[in-house]
C-alpha cells in the first residue's frame, strides 16, 4: 500500500508538470485579449470590429504561443540531453573524478564523509545507478521535465484559446460599454478562479492568489482602454473599418 501511494503521488506530480503552460496560456489569453478589446472599444463603437479583432488575436496568439512553447521546450530538451551525454562521458572517462564529485555533493547535503564514501563505493558497483546519481547530484540534471515539447505546445495553445474566448463572448450578445464591462467581469472572475486553483495546488492562500490574478486582469483592461482613448484623442480623424 505504501508503494502504491508513492506511485500515485508520482503520477500526480507528472500530471502537474504542465501547470506552467496552462497558467501561462490562460492568463496570457485573458489579459492580452481583454486589454486589446478594451483598447479597440475605446477607439471605435463597432462591435464587428471588436469581434473580428478579438478572433484574429485569439487564433494568432494561440498559434504563436504554441509554436513558442514547442520551440523553447525542444531547445531546452536538446541542451538537457547534450548535458546528460557529456556528464555520462565524463563519468566513463574519469570515474575517479566522478566519484570524487559525487562524494563532495553528498557531503554538501550533510552526509558524513565516511558514510558518503561507503555509499559512493556501493553505487560504483552498479554503473547505471551511479551514473544517474552522479548526473543528478553533481550537475542537477536528474529532475528536469523537458521531454514533452508537443504536449507543452498543445496545452499552451489550447489554454490560450480558452482564456481569449472568455472576454470575447459578451460582444456576441451585447454592445458598447455593456459588453466591455461584462468582458472585464468575466475575465476577472476567470483569472480569480485560476489564481484560486494555483493557490490550491501550491497550498497557499486561495483568496490572495485569486486576488493577485484579479488585480492583474483589471489593470490590463484599464491600461488597454486608456491606450485606446489616447489613440482616439491624438488621431481623431482615423476611422476603423466596420466591414
C-alpha positions, 0 to 999 in steps of 0.5 A: 500500500505504501508503494502504491501511494508513492506511485500515485503521488508520482503520477500526480506530480507528472500530471502537474508538470504542465501547470506552467503552460496552462497558467501561462496560456490562460492568463496570457489569453485573458489579459492580452485579449481583454486589454486589446478589446478594451483598447479597440472599444475605446477607439471605435463603437463597432462591435464587428470590429471588436469581434473580428479583432478579438478572433484574429488575436485569439487564433494568432496568439494561440498559434504563436504561443504554441509554436513558442512553447514547442520551440523553447521546450525542444531547445531546452530538451536538446541542451538537457540531453547534450548535458546528460551525454557529456556528464555520462562521458565524463563519468566513463572517462574519469570515474575517479573524478566522478566519484570524487564529485559525487562524494563532495555533493553528498557531503554538501547535503550533510552526509558524513564523509565516511558514510558518503564514501561507503555509499559512493563505493556501493553505487560504483558497483552498479554503473547505471545507478551511479551514473544517474546519481552522479548526473543528478547530484553533481550537475542537477540534471536528474529532475528536469521535465523537458521531454514533452515539447508537443504536449507543452505546445498543445496545452499552451495553445489550447489554454490560450484559446480558452482564456481569449474566448472568455472576454470575447463572448459578451460582444456576441450578445451585447454592445458598447460599454455593456459588453466591455464591462461584462468582458472585464467581469468575466475575465476577472472572475476567470483569472480569480478562479485560476489564481484560486486553483494555483493557490490550491495546488501550491497550498497557499492562500486561495483568496490572495492568489485569486486576488493577485490574478484579479488585480492583474486582469483589471489593470490590463483592461484599464491600461488597454482602454486608456491606450485606446482613448489616447489613440482616439484623442491624438488621431481623431480623424482615423476611422476603423473599418466596420466591414 
